[in-house]
Amino acid sequence: MSHWKFTVPGIIGVAVVALAVMGVRGWVSDSPKPAVSVAQALPPPSTVVARARIEPKDRVRVIHGHDRAVLRAILVREGDVVSKGDVLAELISVPVLAAKLALEERRLAEVMAVADQITAPAKATSRAAQQALMRQRQLDMEKAEQELRRAERLYQTNVVSVTRFSDRLFEYNAARYALSQSQEVLASLSEVREVDVRVAEAQVATQRAAVDLARADLDRAIIRAPINGTVLSVFARAGELLGEDGLLQMADMSALIAIAEVNELDMPRIAVGQTANIRSALFATPIEATVVRTSETIFKQRRPTSDVLVGRDARIAEIELLPSLRLPALIGAELTVEIQVR
């Protein structure tokens, strides 16, 4: 009985030691070995795939007018093709400003007429009449001078009184003054005073500035197309206030490009001149393209995506690709580009 009691504890001790040794061996065999990175072993891909969209080469333009201005009339509709300088819309202030411009133009015409009158020489008939009057005054003075000399001789011989002599002297002086006055009038008909010319020129310049200001005010109330292009969308109607959204959107649809959204980690591999393929459900076969501009600005992805690895917080840069064929005229249409980076 005592021999059995000694054997059982011994067996239990041996079993515990054996289990401990087996556990240590299992832990050593199960320890992870350093793994070789598959990503480090593989070379980088020869293409960069990115999502893209169709955009006009010169981008979409939002046309604005005066903030809080009331729209009088809009003269275009969505889809209209317009040329640079064409009238797109008019503000409600156009009739008043047009009348103001017409008034300032009439005032300018009046000021210019006065200036012409000042600077123009006198009429030939006016000068001839004044010359005839001057000759008559010359004769009157000569006659008065003869009468004065005769009265002076008679006065010296006491034939006439001093009063008679004084009368003849007064008549002579009056005739001489009248002749001098007629000579000055004739001279004024033949020349223009410089000060009058300067005043007239200043008045004309001031009124021209008033006309230019009135024309500028009218031009600001008439909204014109800044480029040749197509009206894409209209945001306002007649009678409405123009707000921050502007009047309309337009773009030059004659030249379309692809704007690719490339992940910032791939940007060091992108360069101008690289070739690419553009794919889309809008056309059957890929369209070849060339990278024509890269970006130096990184920003968060603006559009939603189904890529679980990228998501909405991806940091991207936009690059421009010029297609070899014309893209569909659908601004913002979804594309996929494959850029050959080596």
ABEGO torsion letter per residue (X at the ends): XAAAAAAAAAAAAAAAAAAAAAAAAAAAAABBBBBBBAAAABBBBABBBBBBBBBBAAEBBBBBBBBGBBBABBABBBGBBBBBGBBABBBAAAAAAAAAAAAAAAAAAAAAAAAAAAABBBBAAAAAAAAAAAAAAAAAAAAAAAAAAAAAAAAAAGABBAAAAAAAAAAAAAAAAAAAAAAAAAAAAABBBAAAAAAAAAAAAAAAAAAAAAAAAAAAABBBBABBBBBABBABBBGBBBBAAEABBBBBAABBBBBBBBBAAAAAABBBGBBBBBBBAABABBBBBBBABBBABBBBBABBBABAAAEAABBBBBBBBBBABBBBBBBGBBBBBBBBAX
